[in-house]
Amino acid sequence: MSLKRYLPILDWGARYDRDTATSDAVAAVIVTIMLIPQSLAYAMLAGLPPEVGLYASIAPLVLYAVFGTSRALAVGPVAVLSLMTAAAVGQVAAQGTPEYWGAAIALALMSGLMLTAMGLLRLGFMANFLSHPVISGFITASGIIIAASQLKHILGVKAGGHNLAEVLASLAQTIGDANPITAVIGVSVAAFLFWARKRLKPLLIAKGLRPRLADVIAKAGPVMAVAASTLAVWGLGLHERGVAIVGAIPSGLPPLALPSLDPALWSSLAVSALLISVVGFVESVSVAQTLAAKRRQRIVPDQELIGLGAANIGAAFTGGFPVTGGFARSVVNFDAGAETPAAGAFTAVGILLAALLLTPLLYFLPVATLAATIIVAVLSLVDLGSLRRTWAYSRPDFAAQLATIALTLGFGVEAGILAGVGLSIFLHLYTSSRPHVAVLGLVPGSEHFRNIRRHDVVTAPHVLMMRIDESLYFANARFLEDHVADAVAADPALRHVVLMCSAVNEIDASALESLEAIDQRLKAAGLRLHLSEVKGPVMDRLKRTDFLDHLSGDVFLTQYDAFHALAPAIADAARRAERRDTARPPAQAAQ
Amino acid sequence: MSLKRYLPILDWGARYDRDTATSDAVAAVIVTIMLIPQSLAYAMLAGLPPEVGLYASIAPLVLYAVFGTSRALAVGPVAVLSLMTAAAVGQVAAQGTPEYWGAAIALALMSGLMLTAMGLLRLGFMANFLSHPVISGFITASGIIIAASQLKHILGVKAGGHNLAEVLASLAQTIGDANPITAVIGVSVAAFLFWARKRLKPLLIAKGLRPRLADVIAKAGPVMAVAASTLAVWGLGLHERGVAIVGAIPSGLPPLALPSLDPALWSSLAVSALLISVVGFVESVSVAQTLAAKRRQRIVPDQELIGLGAANIGAAFTGGFPVTGGFARSVVNFDAGAETPAAGAFTAVGILLAALLLTPLLYFLPVATLAATIIVAVLSLVDLGSLRRTWAYSRPDFAAQLATIALTLGFGVEAGILAGVGLSIFLHLYTSSRPHVAVLGLVPGSEHFRNIRRHDVVTAPHVLMMRIDESLYFANARFLEDHVADAVAADPALRHVVLMCSAVNEIDASALESLEAIDQRLKAAGLRLHLSEVKGPVMDRLKRTDFLDHLSGDVFLTQYDAFHALAPAIADAARRAERRDTARPPAQAAQ
């Protein structure tokens, strides 16, 4: 039972049969075709030799198949993690050196160990601190940076820069040196890929192809572009006219090697590894969950951490770099009929064959083609409309999202994501530190209590009834003290304060002390504090303290019980009155 | 109106009369007597010359009287801020140098400017991030450190150390050099002060004194100790036998001087100044609020920030160091009958007279007496019982409190308080990231829904009804997704999921996206998602999005409406059944 928990392969593997194998194999062929150009391109984006992309698409897929819980997730290099890898590794080594590759390998190992540890310690909740607007802003900004960084390959110039402004300035300076043939290749491949993405499938279907076959052909667009542009360079000898090509890619098995364990390197990469782990996990688990739900299956997030951790450890020991579940390729895998993680293992075999046999064919592959592949892939990540939707729904979320985008573009991926996380936590605490408080009155003819600002309700001059729409904890404990103190100081006729706790899901130690302080202060001023509608779990904990023994007032089961006990005549009369519409016009109700 | 807001003196000053002045003056005399030895002692604790303590007790009191809103708060040097000052300034300058004093002055100016800015920008809520257990743990640990650091003066040895372990180790090494006469003075003063604190007042009352006079005499214990030990040293010439004395204190007005504006100094003190500001504000405002409530007055926290800010700026320009409202002396001020902040201004006059006339009399004051005064004062801050109470009430709060105490003792005040704040925020997010979720059924014979684990209730096999006891936001958005996915995957008979939102006070953008994802996944699996009892403000915001247009199910006003619509026969039958006690025995109800 416990072994099955940590080795999901024992579960689905026991029932594996020929039909399932056929489905998985078909899906694997399609994913392999899609993954070959992606692997090469994302390795280039990470600043690594192209074969590293293939290495990162073999062992990780097999290990995820053993440890992962998603039936359809396709693991491998992805754009955002490649960018983060380049940013992290670029700080400790120069691109093109063995140290750079070694640092990328160490990053994969650290990330793999962190993910595994988080999984074993059930720390998957840490990923929750990345709010959706922050992650969406981060991915949008990453997409923009990635696309901008690839423009130099499309133009065939040597530009640099560490943030968006620098990249664009450097491009503007060097654009005069652009190689026209490279630019023609880059732009036409990009145009073809955009077209294939949007129009090819409908066109093929219109021509009479079966939708599924049309889909597969459309998804093979990058492979066609790779083949066509490679043939063009080879046939026309364009590499002799300044078109940058991939060149010799060593063919053979991935190198088995022990990653660097240098403590100085590890400590300088630690924060990056953590961010890469969390971003990779968040992206992967949301894809996995979406696909699992379609077939009413389930994934286990903590075991997903272990699966991704094993995949990254595998990448590290076979010369790869950080990997995670990719969105587009997982959807393709699912649509192509993958039924178990074995499809991933079959894909690994496909990539292995490519690494053994295909690399000589890629000698003349133009770098501009890979850059165009990346640009087309990442522009689908850019979702500026999300800013507008977030603005419409929630200002604090919008602020966090905008800050993430601005800081990622201006100061790089790590600054952006850290600022986004910090700001969303701060804004959440700020919002809940000033909760909505309604002063209540009885709706005539009922036992319901509503906000006196919004409804024409019955109150008693010596009883203040308040409902706090938030759990009480340290961030709003003082707010409550201030609020009650102000209300009581403003109205000398008051004798009773009733806090209606129906929306209070928790009272922490700070809030308990605040309630004690409020009670003592009210007592000193000749008033009594009462509570009503306290939830079961909250009451259980209050009973473990002496708060209820000292409380100047009572705890009432319902708000009406409280009102009836403190102002019986008014409550009775209002209860017996005729029920009527008490809502005030909105203008009056506004604060 | 607005001027009165920022200058509360215009409010109470307009109605100031002779009776009030008499009450204030009497209180001021008593507070002055209490404050003189405290000022000297806390200056010594901060590593500053004793007269600096007097300087910090003149201008700040006058400025607080102009800008503060508390009628009874007594401002001046306090133990915890003195310790924090010593820790901060000790990192940039050596004790005893003019640079050290200059840095303490700069710290007061920075803290004053920060407090004022926080007040003008209404940022008082930032103080809320210090939870009560953290602040209580911090003060306990500070009290222990302060007491330990004063033992060397009691023993007359030269010990050092930067944390508790070092201080105690250094004391153990040097205890052989202890000066017996100093130790006798220190121990007997400490014993006398403990005795005076606990027993003197009851004794005097028993002897027939009026309680108020007895109280004043008891409070004057430190002054008596100062006078007696000074006379003893002078009369017996003990300073020639190795007893350390305060020596020559320059008499005169506080020095008016521009504080250092060195940017390097400011940036190295910035974090310390912020922590000192927040800790000082939190302590002061809770004392002020407690005392104000006793007379049904109110304080304005944001204006309190301005009042304390002005006090610290005043301290900086007159050679002082960071100040705030002190607990013990404010209570004395209140009990002695202070009616307005003018009492503070009168106290300032008293301290000014002391600085002008009294300092020659303090030449023979033994340092051990001041150390004993500090020890007796701070040991009342040590509240280890708080740990036990917090443990009983809340494990997360206990963890934050224990971490604060341990890190403050082990690594100093700043590490301790920062770790405490970080940990309490983290634990709050962690707790609310795994909210209580109840699966609901209908209580027969009613329209109430309760937890199926705790009550014997009616459910329908194709309808899952869940109540989430927490606002939905980024930290628990994924939890909800996982929870619904698991529940649905486990039960193939389900056709409807109803989320009862009565405890949901907010749905942020992340949670909205999670709800959309849940809805889409349920739809893909042939289920429908419904909501019930959504609060008005939450509904208002949902209506601004297209979520409700796409929702696969409906939004019901009440949970019963939902159940009745989805399972009419079961709901009708259960509604008409006889009402009975449905609570299950606790053993069965436990998870």
Interface residues (C-beta under 8 A of the other chain):
Chain A: F125 A127 N128 F129 L130 S131 H132 P133 V134 V285 S286 Q289 T290 A292 A293 K294 R295 R296 Q297 R298 I299 P301 R389 T390 A392 Y393 S394 P396 D397 S424 I425 H428 L429 Y430 T431 S432 S433 R434 P435 H436 R454 D469 E470 S471 Y473 F474 A475 N476 A477 R478 F479 E481 D482 A485 D486 V488 A489 P492 S502 A503 N505 E506 D508 A509 S510 L512 E513 S514 A517 Q520 R521 L522 A524 A525 K535 G536 P537 R541 R544 T545
Chain B: F125 A127 N128 F129 L130 S131 H132 P133 V134 V285 S286 Q289 T290 A292 A293 K294 R295 R296 Q297 R298 I299 P301 R389 T390 A392 Y393 S394 P396 D397 S424 I425 H428 L429 Y430 T431 S432 S433 R434 P435 H436 R454 D469 E470 S471 Y473 F474 A475 N476 A477 R478 F479 E481 D482 A485 D486 V488 A489 P492 S502 A503 N505 E506 D508 A509 S510 L512 E513 S514 A517 Q520 R521 L522 A524 A525 K535 G536 P537 R541 R544 T545
